[in-house]
Amino acid sequence: MSRSFHFVSGLSAIALAALAACSPSGSDEADTAEEPAVVETGTGAEDTSPESSAEYRSRDELLAEFDEALEQAQATNGEGSPAIWTMSDEDTTVHIFGTVHLMRPDLEWRTDEFTEKFNEADILVLELDMVSDEGQQAVARDFLSRGFYGDGRTLSNELPAPVLAAFESALAGLSLPVSAFDPMEPWMAAVNLSVLQLQSDGFDPNAGIEQILIADAKAAGKEFAFLETAADQAAIFDELPEDTQAAYLYETSITLGDTSRTLDQVVDEWRDGDVEGLGVLVANPDTGGGDGIYDALFVERNENWVPQIEDYLDDVDGTVFVAVGAGHLAGPDSVITLLRDKGYEIEGP
């Protein structure tokens, strides 16, 4: 299940919220679109899906991988609350906090430590701009547009037969036809599929940590800053090879019923402050999804963010609160590890 979950973990909250807003669930298109022809194999029915020599892992293999990682994660413990790290110099304090982009709305996670450190901050730093009108427009322009073909191709015609069959089976449980997703590239369809399932199981992008922090920061009159652009993030997904995207959609489809169980376990590790366990589940190079996915989603972005965080120590007189996906603060290539390797003294796990 690693490839599927790495993709969802790598998306920012604004991307997930935007994807949820554009998903086919309940749309007129989904209600009125023709049902696509079901691809059958071994029955004499015509199969017009592209041929593929790729070998796809079975659901049992993917779940066994996740269960092994889960066992390792549950063998470690945190301090019982979401982890916060702090680095400082003579005139600047930087707090670093991991977020979860989709949450169950009734989940209690705030602590006195979090409240104190967040309240004292002058600036809230997020992955990308999910605050301004310009930021929202950038998502529509640079992110969502990259997830659609726009050249006459359709998803159902581009997918290898095993992927299309798995996708159709997953959509049957959501009462949606493949044709509702036909304009989308495979990675966009997979993320939409995951978000739809998570929403149906009670998760909400609007209950994600970033959305809560933004509302609180606005009310307190804090400044905002951002580590990357929508174009930066969109390119990660859009430039993945087509066979990688197809494999991602396949794995998402066959493990769809386990998506919420996976995220619940990640949230449990996050709430406990078990950084080691979180790294095993989310930011694990040994189960990174292959094809450079781990490097693209975590390593390269972490390396890009570290110099910017360093700059806050030099350029800001006051307190900065950095909030990024919790997976970026766990594992061997985390932002925290990179900063410590550069010699910074950082309080926290």
Beta strands, then each sheet from edge to edge (+ up, - down):
strand 1: 84-88
strand 2: 92-99
strand 3: 123-126
strand 4: 223-226
strand 5: 318-325
sheet 1: 1+ 2- 5- 3- 4-
end
